[in-house]
Amino acid sequence: MEVASLGDRRLEVRLDEDHSRKLSEIVSRRGKSVSAWVKEVIDRTYEDLSRQERMRAVRRIAEAAVEDVPEPDALARELEKAHEPSGLR
């Protein structure tokens, strides 16, 4: 990945003809630039990963032997805090 000096990051991806054609078709159908579409896919994937992490945490909590179960709102806040998207790497 090449990094520009003004804070924007430039990404270079090399595609074979088939993937290049598919990408052109996707962005054409969606009426977006390649850059806008890639950013959308990154955001959507990031959100999906965050959701999956939260669901795993919920399952672990549900499987745990908990004697003092917190109120749903308090539990939701604790889960959000513990599994914020900024914690993904």
PyMOL Python script that loads the backbone (N, CA, C, O; Angstrom):
from pymol import cmd

cmd.read_pdbstr("""\
ATOM      1  N   MET A   1       0.843  -1.162   0.000  1.00  0.00           N
ATOM      2  CA  MET A   1       0.000   0.000   0.000  1.00  0.00           C
ATOM      3  C   MET A   1       0.893   1.231   0.000  1.00  0.00           C
ATOM      4  O   MET A   1       1.828   1.323   0.796  1.00  0.00           O
ATOM      5  N   GLU A   2       0.619   2.151  -0.864  1.00  0.00           N
ATOM      6  CA  GLU A   2       1.342   3.414  -0.899  1.00  0.00           C
ATOM      7  C   GLU A   2       0.611   4.421  -0.019  1.00  0.00           C
ATOM      8  O   GLU A   2      -0.619   4.444   0.001  1.00  0.00           O
ATOM      9  N   VAL A   3       1.349   5.246   0.703  1.00  0.00           N
ATOM     10  CA  VAL A   3       0.735   6.226   1.575  1.00  0.00           C
ATOM     11  C   VAL A   3       1.104   7.620   1.086  1.00  0.00           C
ATOM     12  O   VAL A   3       2.284   7.949   0.966  1.00  0.00           O
ATOM     13  N   ALA A   4       0.085   8.445   0.803  1.00  0.00           N
ATOM     14  CA  ALA A   4       0.315   9.821   0.376  1.00  0.00           C
ATOM     15  C   ALA A   4       0.697  10.661   1.592  1.00  0.00           C
ATOM     16  O   ALA A   4       0.421  10.273   2.727  1.00  0.00           O
ATOM     17  N   SER A   5       1.314  11.781   1.364  1.00  0.00           N
ATOM     18  CA  SER A   5       1.810  12.593   2.470  1.00  0.00           C
ATOM     19  C   SER A   5       0.738  13.465   3.122  1.00  0.00           C
ATOM     20  O   SER A   5       0.986  14.006   4.199  1.00  0.00           O
ATOM     21  N   LEU A   6      -0.436  13.624   2.521  1.00  0.00           N
ATOM     22  CA  LEU A   6      -1.451  14.529   3.059  1.00  0.00           C
ATOM     23  C   LEU A   6      -2.502  13.821   3.902  1.00  0.00           C
ATOM     24  O   LEU A   6      -3.567  14.389   4.146  1.00  0.00           O
ATOM     25  N   GLY A   7      -2.244  12.627   4.345  1.00  0.00           N
ATOM     26  CA  GLY A   7      -3.190  11.940   5.203  1.00  0.00           C
ATOM     27  C   GLY A   7      -4.096  10.970   4.455  1.00  0.00           C
ATOM     28  O   GLY A   7      -4.600  10.023   5.058  1.00  0.00           O
ATOM     29  N   ASP A   8      -4.314  11.176   3.176  1.00  0.00           N
ATOM     30  CA  ASP A   8      -5.073  10.202   2.398  1.00  0.00           C
ATOM     31  C   ASP A   8      -4.161   9.033   2.094  1.00  0.00           C
ATOM     32  O   ASP A   8      -2.954   9.184   1.905  1.00  0.00           O
ATOM     33  N   ARG A   9      -4.772   7.871   2.052  1.00  0.00           N
ATOM     34  CA  ARG A   9      -3.982   6.676   1.739  1.00  0.00           C
ATOM     35  C   ARG A   9      -4.396   6.178   0.371  1.00  0.00           C
ATOM     36  O   ARG A   9      -5.578   6.145   0.029  1.00  0.00           O
ATOM     37  N   ARG A  10      -3.427   5.804  -0.378  1.00  0.00           N
ATOM     38  CA  ARG A  10      -3.660   5.312  -1.735  1.00  0.00           C
ATOM     39  C   ARG A  10      -3.440   3.813  -1.726  1.00  0.00           C
ATOM     40  O   ARG A  10      -2.446   3.327  -1.186  1.00  0.00           O
ATOM     41  N   LEU A  11      -4.353   3.092  -2.316  1.00  0.00           N
ATOM     42  CA  LEU A  11      -4.275   1.646  -2.373  1.00  0.00           C
ATOM     43  C   LEU A  11      -4.187   1.229  -3.834  1.00  0.00           C
ATOM     44  O   LEU A  11      -4.994   1.648  -4.664  1.00  0.00           O
ATOM     45  N   GLU A  12      -3.219   0.417  -4.127  1.00  0.00           N
ATOM     46  CA  GLU A  12      -3.082  -0.097  -5.482  1.00  0.00           C
ATOM     47  C   GLU A  12      -3.400  -1.577  -5.464  1.00  0.00           C
ATOM     48  O   GLU A  12      -2.802  -2.345  -4.710  1.00  0.00           O
ATOM     49  N   VAL A  13      -4.347  -1.973  -6.300  1.00  0.00           N
ATOM     50  CA  VAL A  13      -4.744  -3.371  -6.395  1.00  0.00           C
ATOM     51  C   VAL A  13      -4.581  -3.795  -7.849  1.00  0.00           C
ATOM     52  O   VAL A  13      -5.057  -3.121  -8.763  1.00  0.00           O
ATOM     53  N   ARG A  14      -3.915  -4.898  -8.046  1.00  0.00           N
ATOM     54  CA  ARG A  14      -3.733  -5.427  -9.399  1.00  0.00           C
ATOM     55  C   ARG A  14      -4.762  -6.522  -9.630  1.00  0.00           C
ATOM     56  O   ARG A  14      -4.868  -7.472  -8.853  1.00  0.00           O
ATOM     57  N   LEU A  15      -5.522  -6.372 -10.717  1.00  0.00           N
ATOM     58  CA  LEU A  15      -6.582  -7.318 -11.042  1.00  0.00           C
ATOM     59  C   LEU A  15      -6.336  -7.957 -12.401  1.00  0.00           C
ATOM     60  O   LEU A  15      -5.833  -7.317 -13.324  1.00  0.00           O
ATOM     61  N   ASP A  16      -6.699  -9.223 -12.505  1.00  0.00           N
ATOM     62  CA  ASP A  16      -6.656  -9.858 -13.818  1.00  0.00           C
ATOM     63  C   ASP A  16      -7.859  -9.343 -14.620  1.00  0.00           C
ATOM     64  O   ASP A  16      -8.707  -8.629 -14.084  1.00  0.00           O
ATOM     65  N   GLU A  17      -7.927  -9.709 -15.897  1.00  0.00           N
ATOM     66  CA  GLU A  17      -8.987  -9.194 -16.761  1.00  0.00           C
ATOM     67  C   GLU A  17     -10.381  -9.522 -16.245  1.00  0.00           C
ATOM     68  O   GLU A  17     -11.278  -8.679 -16.283  1.00  0.00           O
ATOM     69  N   ASP A  18     -10.562 -10.751 -15.764  1.00  0.00           N
ATOM     70  CA  ASP A  18     -11.878 -11.169 -15.297  1.00  0.00           C
ATOM     71  C   ASP A  18     -12.338 -10.335 -14.099  1.00  0.00           C
ATOM     72  O   ASP A  18     -13.474  -9.861 -14.070  1.00  0.00           O
ATOM     73  N   HIS A  19     -11.464 -10.158 -13.120  1.00  0.00           N
ATOM     74  CA  HIS A  19     -11.836  -9.364 -11.953  1.00  0.00           C
ATOM     75  C   HIS A  19     -12.013  -7.889 -12.310  1.00  0.00           C
ATOM     76  O   HIS A  19     -12.886  -7.216 -11.763  1.00  0.00           O
ATOM     77  N   SER A  20     -11.203  -7.399 -13.208  1.00  0.00           N
ATOM     78  CA  SER A  20     -11.334  -6.019 -13.653  1.00  0.00           C
ATOM     79  C   SER A  20     -12.685  -5.798 -14.333  1.00  0.00           C
ATOM     80  O   SER A  20     -13.348  -4.787 -14.101  1.00  0.00           O
ATOM     81  N   ARG A  21     -13.083  -6.747 -15.169  1.00  0.00           N
ATOM     82  CA  ARG A  21     -14.387  -6.662 -15.849  1.00  0.00           C
ATOM     83  C   ARG A  21     -15.512  -6.697 -14.823  1.00  0.00           C
ATOM     84  O   ARG A  21     -16.450  -5.904 -14.899  1.00  0.00           O
ATOM     85  N   LYS A  22     -15.419  -7.618 -13.863  1.00  0.00           N
ATOM     86  CA  LYS A  22     -16.456  -7.718 -12.833  1.00  0.00           C
ATOM     87  C   LYS A  22     -16.559  -6.433 -12.018  1.00  0.00           C
ATOM     88  O   LYS A  22     -17.659  -5.957 -11.735  1.00  0.00           O
ATOM     89  N   LEU A  23     -15.413  -5.874 -11.644  1.00  0.00           N
ATOM     90  CA  LEU A  23     -15.418  -4.633 -10.889  1.00  0.00           C
ATOM     91  C   LEU A  23     -16.062  -3.504 -11.682  1.00  0.00           C
ATOM     92  O   LEU A  23     -16.867  -2.744 -11.145  1.00  0.00           O
ATOM     93  N   SER A  24     -15.710  -3.395 -12.954  1.00  0.00           N
ATOM     94  CA  SER A  24     -16.297  -2.355 -13.801  1.00  0.00           C
ATOM     95  C   SER A  24     -17.810  -2.511 -13.889  1.00  0.00           C
ATOM     96  O   SER A  24     -18.551  -1.529 -13.855  1.00  0.00           O
ATOM     97  N   GLU A  25     -18.253  -3.746 -14.002  1.00  0.00           N
ATOM     98  CA  GLU A  25     -19.687  -4.011 -14.091  1.00  0.00           C
ATOM     99  C   GLU A  25     -20.391  -3.653 -12.781  1.00  0.00           C
ATOM    100  O   GLU A  25     -21.473  -3.066 -12.796  1.00  0.00           O
ATOM    101  N   ILE A  26     -19.785  -4.002 -11.663  1.00  0.00           N
ATOM    102  CA  ILE A  26     -20.379  -3.702 -10.354  1.00  0.00           C
ATOM    103  C   ILE A  26     -20.555  -2.203 -10.166  1.00  0.00           C
ATOM    104  O   ILE A  26     -21.646  -1.737  -9.838  1.00  0.00           O
ATOM    105  N   VAL A  27     -19.477  -1.445 -10.373  1.00  0.00           N
ATOM    106  CA  VAL A  27     -19.564  -0.003 -10.123  1.00  0.00           C
ATOM    107  C   VAL A  27     -20.472   0.678 -11.132  1.00  0.00           C
ATOM    108  O   VAL A  27     -21.132   1.667 -10.812  1.00  0.00           O
ATOM    109  N   SER A  28     -20.506   0.152 -12.353  1.00  0.00           N
ATOM    110  CA  SER A  28     -21.404   0.716 -13.371  1.00  0.00           C
ATOM    111  C   SER A  28     -22.861   0.515 -12.960  1.00  0.00           C
ATOM    112  O   SER A  28     -23.663   1.446 -13.037  1.00  0.00           O
ATOM    113  N   ARG A  29     -23.198  -0.679 -12.530  1.00  0.00           N
ATOM    114  CA  ARG A  29     -24.569  -0.984 -12.091  1.00  0.00           C
ATOM    115  C   ARG A  29     -24.968  -0.163 -10.874  1.00  0.00           C
ATOM    116  O   ARG A  29     -26.119   0.255 -10.747  1.00  0.00           O
ATOM    117  N   ARG A  30     -24.021   0.063  -9.991  1.00  0.00           N
ATOM    118  CA  ARG A  30     -24.321   0.801  -8.758  1.00  0.00           C
ATOM    119  C   ARG A  30     -24.207   2.315  -8.936  1.00  0.00           C
ATOM    120  O   ARG A  30     -24.611   3.082  -8.062  1.00  0.00           O
ATOM    121  N   GLY A  31     -23.660   2.732 -10.059  1.00  0.00           N
ATOM    122  CA  GLY A  31     -23.524   4.162 -10.307  1.00  0.00           C
ATOM    123  C   GLY A  31     -22.531   4.830  -9.368  1.00  0.00           C
ATOM    124  O   GLY A  31     -22.719   5.978  -8.965  1.00  0.00           O
ATOM    125  N   LYS A  32     -21.483   4.111  -9.026  1.00  0.00           N
ATOM    126  CA  LYS A  32     -20.477   4.634  -8.100  1.00  0.00           C
ATOM    127  C   LYS A  32     -19.098   4.563  -8.724  1.00  0.00           C
ATOM    128  O   LYS A  32     -18.866   3.855  -9.704  1.00  0.00           O
ATOM    129  N   SER A  33     -18.186   5.322  -8.120  1.00  0.00           N
ATOM    130  CA  SER A  33     -16.788   5.195  -8.513  1.00  0.00           C
ATOM    131  C   SER A  33     -16.224   3.956  -7.836  1.00  0.00           C
ATOM    132  O   SER A  33     -16.798   3.453  -6.870  1.00  0.00           O
ATOM    133  N   VAL A  34     -15.107   3.469  -8.340  1.00  0.00           N
ATOM    134  CA  VAL A  34     -14.442   2.331  -7.710  1.00  0.00           C
ATOM    135  C   VAL A  34     -14.099   2.682  -6.265  1.00  0.00           C
ATOM    136  O   VAL A  34     -14.301   1.874  -5.359  1.00  0.00           O
ATOM    137  N   SER A  35     -13.585   3.873  -6.057  1.00  0.00           N
ATOM    138  CA  SER A  35     -13.197   4.303  -4.714  1.00  0.00           C
ATOM    139  C   SER A  35     -14.389   4.290  -3.761  1.00  0.00           C
ATOM    140  O   SER A  35     -14.285   3.775  -2.648  1.00  0.00           O
ATOM    141  N   ALA A  36     -15.513   4.848  -4.184  1.00  0.00           N
ATOM    142  CA  ALA A  36     -16.714   4.890  -3.335  1.00  0.00           C
ATOM    143  C   ALA A  36     -17.214   3.484  -3.031  1.00  0.00           C
ATOM    144  O   ALA A  36     -17.619   3.196  -1.905  1.00  0.00           O
ATOM    145  N   TRP A  37     -17.187   2.612  -4.030  1.00  0.00           N
ATOM    146  CA  TRP A  37     -17.660   1.241  -3.825  1.00  0.00           C
ATOM    147  C   TRP A  37     -16.747   0.478  -2.866  1.00  0.00           C
ATOM    148  O   TRP A  37     -17.230  -0.245  -1.995  1.00  0.00           O
ATOM    149  N   VAL A  38     -15.430   0.636  -3.019  1.00  0.00           N
ATOM    150  CA  VAL A  38     -14.482  -0.045  -2.132  1.00  0.00           C
ATOM    151  C   VAL A  38     -14.686   0.434  -0.693  1.00  0.00           C
ATOM    152  O   VAL A  38     -14.687  -0.376   0.234  1.00  0.00           O
ATOM    153  N   LYS A  39     -14.858   1.740  -0.504  1.00  0.00           N
ATOM    154  CA  LYS A  39     -15.094   2.269   0.847  1.00  0.00           C
ATOM    155  C   LYS A  39     -16.375   1.694   1.438  1.00  0.00           C
ATOM    156  O   LYS A  39     -16.415   1.358   2.621  1.00  0.00           O
ATOM    157  N   GLU A  40     -17.420   1.577   0.624  1.00  0.00           N
ATOM    158  CA  GLU A  40     -18.691   1.002   1.077  1.00  0.00           C
ATOM    159  C   GLU A  40     -18.501  -0.454   1.512  1.00  0.00           C
ATOM    160  O   GLU A  40     -19.012  -0.867   2.552  1.00  0.00           O
ATOM    161  N   VAL A  41     -17.771  -1.219   0.719  1.00  0.00           N
ATOM    162  CA  VAL A  41     -17.526  -2.628   1.047  1.00  0.00           C
ATOM    163  C   VAL A  41     -16.702  -2.742   2.333  1.00  0.00           C
ATOM    164  O   VAL A  41     -16.974  -3.605   3.167  1.00  0.00           O
ATOM    165  N   ILE A  42     -15.712  -1.889   2.493  1.00  0.00           N
ATOM    166  CA  ILE A  42     -14.902  -1.895   3.716  1.00  0.00           C
ATOM    167  C   ILE A  42     -15.780  -1.591   4.925  1.00  0.00           C
ATOM    168  O   ILE A  42     -15.708  -2.292   5.934  1.00  0.00           O
ATOM    169  N   ASP A  43     -16.603  -0.558   4.833  1.00  0.00           N
ATOM    170  CA  ASP A  43     -17.484  -0.190   5.949  1.00  0.00           C
ATOM    171  C   ASP A  43     -18.452  -1.314   6.292  1.00  0.00           C
ATOM    172  O   ASP A  43     -18.645  -1.638   7.464  1.00  0.00           O
ATOM    173  N   ARG A  44     -19.050  -1.897   5.284  1.00  0.00           N
ATOM    174  CA  ARG A  44     -20.019  -2.978   5.500  1.00  0.00           C
ATOM    175  C   ARG A  44     -19.335  -4.195   6.142  1.00  0.00           C
ATOM    176  O   ARG A  44     -19.878  -4.797   7.068  1.00  0.00           O
ATOM    177  N   THR A  45     -18.162  -4.549   5.654  1.00  0.00           N
ATOM    178  CA  THR A  45     -17.422  -5.685   6.197  1.00  0.00           C
ATOM    179  C   THR A  45     -17.008  -5.411   7.637  1.00  0.00           C
ATOM    180  O   THR A  45     -17.096  -6.296   8.488  1.00  0.00           O
ATOM    181  N   TYR A  46     -16.564  -4.206   7.911  1.00  0.00           N
ATOM    182  CA  TYR A  46     -16.166  -3.822   9.264  1.00  0.00           C
ATOM    183  C   TYR A  46     -17.341  -3.943  10.227  1.00  0.00           C
ATOM    184  O   TYR A  46     -17.197  -4.470  11.330  1.00  0.00           O
ATOM    185  N   GLU A  47     -18.510  -3.448   9.801  1.00  0.00           N
ATOM    186  CA  GLU A  47     -19.721  -3.559  10.624  1.00  0.00           C
ATOM    187  C   GLU A  47     -20.089  -5.019  10.857  1.00  0.00           C
ATOM    188  O   GLU A  47     -20.462  -5.393  11.969  1.00  0.00           O
ATOM    189  N   ASP A  48     -19.989  -5.845   9.823  1.00  0.00           N
ATOM    190  CA  ASP A  48     -20.287  -7.275   9.953  1.00  0.00           C
ATOM    191  C   ASP A  48     -19.356  -7.939  10.964  1.00  0.00           C
ATOM    192  O   ASP A  48     -19.795  -8.738  11.791  1.00  0.00           O
ATOM    193  N   LEU A  49     -18.074  -7.604  10.892  1.00  0.00           N
ATOM    194  CA  LEU A  49     -17.113  -8.164  11.845  1.00  0.00           C
ATOM    195  C   LEU A  49     -17.439  -7.727  13.271  1.00  0.00           C
ATOM    196  O   LEU A  49     -17.353  -8.523  14.207  1.00  0.00           O
ATOM    197  N   SER A  50     -17.811  -6.466  13.428  1.00  0.00           N
ATOM    198  CA  SER A  50     -18.178  -5.959  14.751  1.00  0.00           C
ATOM    199  C   SER A  50     -19.394  -6.702  15.283  1.00  0.00           C
ATOM    200  O   SER A  50     -19.428  -7.087  16.452  1.00  0.00           O
ATOM    201  N   ARG A  51     -20.382  -6.901  14.440  1.00  0.00           N
ATOM    202  CA  ARG A  51     -21.598  -7.607  14.831  1.00  0.00           C
ATOM    203  C   ARG A  51     -21.279  -9.050  15.217  1.00  0.00           C
ATOM    204  O   ARG A  51     -21.803  -9.561  16.207  1.00  0.00           O
ATOM    205  N   GLN A  52     -20.432  -9.698  14.446  1.00  0.00           N
ATOM    206  CA  GLN A  52     -20.043 -11.080  14.750  1.00  0.00           C
ATOM    207  C   GLN A  52     -19.322 -11.166  16.095  1.00  0.00           C
ATOM    208  O   GLN A  52     -19.559 -12.091  16.872  1.00  0.00           O
ATOM    209  N   GLU A  53     -18.446 -10.207  16.366  1.00  0.00           N
ATOM    210  CA  GLU A  53     -17.729 -10.186  17.643  1.00  0.00           C
ATOM    211  C   GLU A  53     -18.712 -10.026  18.800  1.00  0.00           C
ATOM    212  O   GLU A  53     -18.582 -10.697  19.824  1.00  0.00           O
ATOM    213  N   ARG A  54     -19.690  -9.144  18.640  1.00  0.00           N
ATOM    214  CA  ARG A  54     -20.679  -8.946  19.695  1.00  0.00           C
ATOM    215  C   ARG A  54     -21.514 -10.208  19.904  1.00  0.00           C
ATOM    216  O   ARG A  54     -21.823 -10.565  21.041  1.00  0.00           O
ATOM    217  N   MET A  55     -21.878 -10.879  18.820  1.00  0.00           N
ATOM    218  CA  MET A  55     -22.669 -12.107  18.933  1.00  0.00           C
ATOM    219  C   MET A  55     -21.876 -13.197  19.645  1.00  0.00           C
ATOM    220  O   MET A  55     -22.440 -13.934  20.453  1.00  0.00           O
ATOM    221  N   ARG A  56     -20.580 -13.314  19.362  1.00  0.00           N
ATOM    222  CA  ARG A  56     -19.749 -14.290  20.071  1.00  0.00           C
ATOM    223  C   ARG A  56     -19.705 -13.971  21.562  1.00  0.00           C
ATOM    224  O   ARG A  56     -19.752 -14.871  22.401  1.00  0.00           O
ATOM    225  N   ALA A  57     -19.616 -12.691  21.882  1.00  0.00           N
ATOM    226  CA  ALA A  57     -19.594 -12.286  23.289  1.00  0.00           C
ATOM    227  C   ALA A  57     -20.922 -12.634  23.961  1.00  0.00           C
ATOM    228  O   ALA A  57     -20.940 -13.109  25.097  1.00  0.00           O
ATOM    229  N   VAL A  58     -22.009 -12.403  23.275  1.00  0.00           N
ATOM    230  CA  VAL A  58     -23.323 -12.730  23.825  1.00  0.00           C
ATOM    231  C   VAL A  58     -23.425 -14.228  24.077  1.00  0.00           C
ATOM    232  O   VAL A  58     -23.934 -14.649  25.116  1.00  0.00           O
ATOM    233  N   ARG A  59     -22.947 -15.032  23.140  1.00  0.00           N
ATOM    234  CA  ARG A  59     -22.988 -16.493  23.321  1.00  0.00           C
ATOM    235  C   ARG A  59     -22.153 -16.927  24.526  1.00  0.00           C
ATOM    236  O   ARG A  59     -22.575 -17.776  25.312  1.00  0.00           O
ATOM    237  N   ARG A  60     -20.953 -16.329  24.661  1.00  0.00           N
ATOM    238  CA  ARG A  60     -20.101 -16.675  25.807  1.00  0.00           C
ATOM    239  C   ARG A  60     -20.790 -16.309  27.116  1.00  0.00           C
ATOM    240  O   ARG A  60     -20.743 -17.068  28.084  1.00  0.00           O
ATOM    241  N   ILE A  61     -21.418 -15.166  27.141  1.00  0.00           N
ATOM    242  CA  ILE A  61     -22.125 -14.730  28.347  1.00  0.00           C
ATOM    243  C   ILE A  61     -23.307 -15.658  28.619  1.00  0.00           C
ATOM    244  O   ILE A  61     -23.547 -16.047  29.762  1.00  0.00           O
ATOM    245  N   ALA A  62     -24.036 -16.005  27.575  1.00  0.00           N
ATOM    246  CA  ALA A  62     -25.204 -16.876  27.743  1.00  0.00           C
ATOM    247  C   ALA A  62     -24.797 -18.256  28.250  1.00  0.00           C
ATOM    248  O   ALA A  62     -25.551 -18.895  28.983  1.00  0.00           O
ATOM    249  N   GLU A  63     -23.624 -18.712  27.867  1.00  0.00           N
ATOM    250  CA  GLU A  63     -23.155 -20.036  28.290  1.00  0.00           C
ATOM    251  C   GLU A  63     -22.536 -20.012  29.684  1.00  0.00           C
ATOM    252  O   GLU A  63     -22.363 -21.061  30.305  1.00  0.00           O
ATOM    253  N   ALA A  64     -22.209 -18.838  30.171  1.00  0.00           N
ATOM    254  CA  ALA A  64     -21.566 -18.721  31.483  1.00  0.00           C
ATOM    255  C   ALA A  64     -22.606 -18.914  32.590  1.00  0.00           C
ATOM    256  O   ALA A  64     -23.783 -18.593  32.425  1.00  0.00           O
ATOM    257  N   ALA A  65     -22.148 -19.434  33.693  1.00  0.00           N
ATOM    258  CA  ALA A  65     -23.014 -19.579  34.865  1.00  0.00           C
ATOM    259  C   ALA A  65     -23.009 -18.250  35.598  1.00  0.00           C
ATOM    260  O   ALA A  65     -22.086 -17.956  36.358  1.00  0.00           O
ATOM    261  N   VAL A  66     -24.028 -17.456  35.373  1.00  0.00           N
ATOM    262  CA  VAL A  66     -24.111 -16.122  35.968  1.00  0.00           C
ATOM    263  C   VAL A  66     -25.223 -16.132  37.013  1.00  0.00           C
ATOM    264  O   VAL A  66     -26.373 -16.460  36.719  1.00  0.00           O
ATOM    265  N   GLU A  67     -24.856 -15.770  38.225  1.00  0.00           N
ATOM    266  CA  GLU A  67     -25.854 -15.739  39.293  1.00  0.00           C
ATOM    267  C   GLU A  67     -26.593 -14.413  39.330  1.00  0.00           C
ATOM    268  O   GLU A  67     -27.801 -14.386  39.564  1.00  0.00           O
ATOM    269  N   ASP A  68     -25.890 -13.318  39.102  1.00  0.00           N
ATOM    270  CA  ASP A  68     -26.499 -11.988  39.159  1.00  0.00           C
ATOM    271  C   ASP A  68     -26.546 -11.428  37.744  1.00  0.00           C
ATOM    272  O   ASP A  68     -25.592 -10.797  37.290  1.00  0.00           O
ATOM    273  N   VAL A  69     -27.643 -11.655  37.055  1.00  0.00           N
ATOM    274  CA  VAL A  69     -27.787 -11.225  35.662  1.00  0.00           C
ATOM    275  C   VAL A  69     -28.102  -9.734  35.628  1.00  0.00           C
ATOM    276  O   VAL A  69     -29.063  -9.289  36.255  1.00  0.00           O
ATOM    277  N   PRO A  70     -27.299  -8.958  34.900  1.00  0.00           N
ATOM    278  CA  PRO A  70     -27.563  -7.515  34.820  1.00  0.00           C
ATOM    279  C   PRO A  70     -28.841  -7.235  34.025  1.00  0.00           C
ATOM    280  O   PRO A  70     -29.322  -8.078  33.269  1.00  0.00           O
ATOM    281  N   GLU A  71     -29.365  -6.045  34.217  1.00  0.00           N
ATOM    282  CA  GLU A  71     -30.526  -5.604  33.450  1.00  0.00           C
ATOM    283  C   GLU A  71     -30.131  -5.558  31.974  1.00  0.00           C
ATOM    284  O   GLU A  71     -28.970  -5.295  31.660  1.00  0.00           O
ATOM    285  N   PRO A  72     -31.075  -5.809  31.063  1.00  0.00           N
ATOM    286  CA  PRO A  72     -30.743  -5.835  29.629  1.00  0.00           C
ATOM    287  C   PRO A  72     -30.044  -4.569  29.129  1.00  0.00           C
ATOM    288  O   PRO A  72     -29.089  -4.658  28.359  1.00  0.00           O
ATOM    289  N   ASP A  73     -30.510  -3.389  29.559  1.00  0.00           N
ATOM    290  CA  ASP A  73     -29.877  -2.142  29.099  1.00  0.00           C
ATOM    291  C   ASP A  73     -28.437  -2.041  29.588  1.00  0.00           C
ATOM    292  O   ASP A  73     -27.552  -1.620  28.842  1.00  0.00           O
ATOM    293  N   ALA A  74     -28.202  -2.425  30.835  1.00  0.00           N
ATOM    294  CA  ALA A  74     -26.842  -2.380  31.386  1.00  0.00           C
ATOM    295  C   ALA A  74     -25.948  -3.375  30.662  1.00  0.00           C
ATOM    296  O   ALA A  74     -24.797  -3.071  30.352  1.00  0.00           O
ATOM    297  N   LEU A  75     -26.482  -4.573  30.392  1.00  0.00           N
ATOM    298  CA  LEU A  75     -25.717  -5.583  29.669  1.00  0.00           C
ATOM    299  C   LEU A  75     -25.369  -5.102  28.258  1.00  0.00           C
ATOM    300  O   LEU A  75     -24.245  -5.286  27.791  1.00  0.00           O
ATOM    301  N   ALA A  76     -26.333  -4.491  27.592  1.00  0.00           N
ATOM    302  CA  ALA A  76     -26.090  -3.970  26.233  1.00  0.00           C
ATOM    303  C   ALA A  76     -24.983  -2.926  26.249  1.00  0.00           C
ATOM    304  O   ALA A  76     -24.112  -2.932  25.379  1.00  0.00           O
ATOM    305  N   ARG A  77     -25.009  -2.027  27.232  1.00  0.00           N
ATOM    306  CA  ARG A  77     -23.954  -1.001  27.322  1.00  0.00           C
ATOM    307  C   ARG A  77     -22.591  -1.638  27.569  1.00  0.00           C
ATOM    308  O   ARG A  77     -21.595  -1.231  26.970  1.00  0.00           O
ATOM    309  N   GLU A  78     -22.544  -2.636  28.452  1.00  0.00           N
ATOM    310  CA  GLU A  78     -21.278  -3.314  28.740  1.00  0.00           C
ATOM    311  C   GLU A  78     -20.733  -4.010  27.497  1.00  0.00           C
ATOM    312  O   GLU A  78     -19.536  -3.951  27.216  1.00  0.00           O
ATOM    313  N   LEU A  79     -21.621  -4.669  26.756  1.00  0.00           N
ATOM    314  CA  LEU A  79     -21.180  -5.366  25.539  1.00  0.00           C
ATOM    315  C   LEU A  79     -20.691  -4.381  24.487  1.00  0.00           C
ATOM    316  O   LEU A  79     -19.662  -4.614  23.853  1.00  0.00           O
ATOM    317  N   GLU A  80     -21.411  -3.290  24.295  1.00  0.00           N
ATOM    318  CA  GLU A  80     -20.995  -2.277  23.320  1.00  0.00           C
ATOM    319  C   GLU A  80     -19.632  -1.714  23.691  1.00  0.00           C
ATOM    320  O   GLU A  80     -18.768  -1.546  22.831  1.00  0.00           O
ATOM    321  N   LYS A  81     -19.441  -1.420  24.979  1.00  0.00           N
ATOM    322  CA  LYS A  81     -18.177  -0.860  25.423  1.00  0.00           C
ATOM    323  C   LYS A  81     -17.038  -1.852  25.237  1.00  0.00           C
ATOM    324  O   LYS A  81     -15.945  -1.472  24.820  1.00  0.00           O
ATOM    325  N   ALA A  82     -17.285  -3.117  25.543  1.00  0.00           N
ATOM    326  CA  ALA A  82     -16.240  -4.126  25.458  1.00  0.00           C
ATOM    327  C   ALA A  82     -15.905  -4.513  24.020  1.00  0.00           C
ATOM    328  O   ALA A  82     -14.797  -4.973  23.742  1.00  0.00           O
ATOM    329  N   HIS A  83     -16.840  -4.331  23.123  1.00  0.00           N
ATOM    330  CA  HIS A  83     -16.634  -4.786  21.741  1.00  0.00           C
ATOM    331  C   HIS A  83     -16.890  -3.667  20.742  1.00  0.00           C
ATOM    332  O   HIS A  83     -17.530  -3.893  19.716  1.00  0.00           O
ATOM    333  N   GLU A  84     -16.402  -2.469  21.025  1.00  0.00           N
ATOM    334  CA  GLU A  84     -16.527  -1.354  20.102  1.00  0.00           C
ATOM    335  C   GLU A  84     -15.724  -1.625  18.842  1.00  0.00           C
ATOM    336  O   GLU A  84     -14.671  -2.257  18.914  1.00  0.00           O
ATOM    337  N   PRO A  85     -16.201  -1.156  17.671  1.00  0.00           N
ATOM    338  CA  PRO A  85     -15.451  -1.356  16.429  1.00  0.00           C
ATOM    339  C   PRO A  85     -14.017  -0.841  16.502  1.00  0.00           C
ATOM    340  O   PRO A  85     -13.139  -1.383  15.831  1.00  0.00           O
ATOM    341  N   SER A  86     -13.761   0.185  17.296  1.00  0.00           N
ATOM    342  CA  SER A  86     -12.391   0.713  17.382  1.00  0.00           C
ATOM    343  C   SER A  86     -11.436  -0.294  17.985  1.00  0.00           C
ATOM    344  O   SER A  86     -10.220  -0.131  17.878  1.00  0.00           O
ATOM    345  N   GLY A  87     -11.968  -1.348  18.628  1.00  0.00           N
ATOM    346  CA  GLY A  87     -11.120  -2.373  19.209  1.00  0.00           C
ATOM    347  C   GLY A  87     -10.719  -3.444  18.225  1.00  0.00           C
ATOM    348  O   GLY A  87      -9.877  -4.284  18.539  1.00  0.00           O
ATOM    349  N   LEU A  88     -11.318  -3.436  17.006  1.00  0.00           N
ATOM    350  CA  LEU A  88     -10.947  -4.450  15.991  1.00  0.00           C
ATOM    351  C   LEU A  88      -9.581  -4.161  15.423  1.00  0.00           C
ATOM    352  O   LEU A  88      -9.179  -3.011  15.247  1.00  0.00           O
ATOM    353  N   ARG A  89      -8.884  -5.234  15.145  1.00  0.00           N
ATOM    354  CA  ARG A  89      -7.577  -5.077  14.492  1.00  0.00           C
ATOM    355  C   ARG A  89      -7.438  -6.096  13.413  1.00  0.00           C
ATOM    356  O   ARG A  89      -6.411  -6.142  12.735  1.00  0.00           O
TER     357      ARG A  89
END
""", "prot")
cmd.dss("prot")
cmd.show_as("cartoon", "prot")
cmd.util.cbc("prot")
cmd.orient("prot")
